[in-house]
């Protein structure tokens, strides 16, 4: 990834953390019947964060080709 893509990914993650924090705070300050939208928003942002941190990118070495141990065989 280039620097711009990494910066955009970091901004998305930070925004998701802020949304999750503020919506969770809003849910705790409101009654349960009024906090439906905030609860949905909090759950969606937490799920996004979990998916972002679990997603594994393949290492750059494996994209280049076979490793040196495979060439020796």
Secondary structure, DSSP 8 states (H G I E B T S, - for coil): --HHHHHHHHHHHHHHHHHHHHHHHHHHHS-TTT-HHHHHHHHHHHHHHHHHHH-----HHHHH---HHHHH-
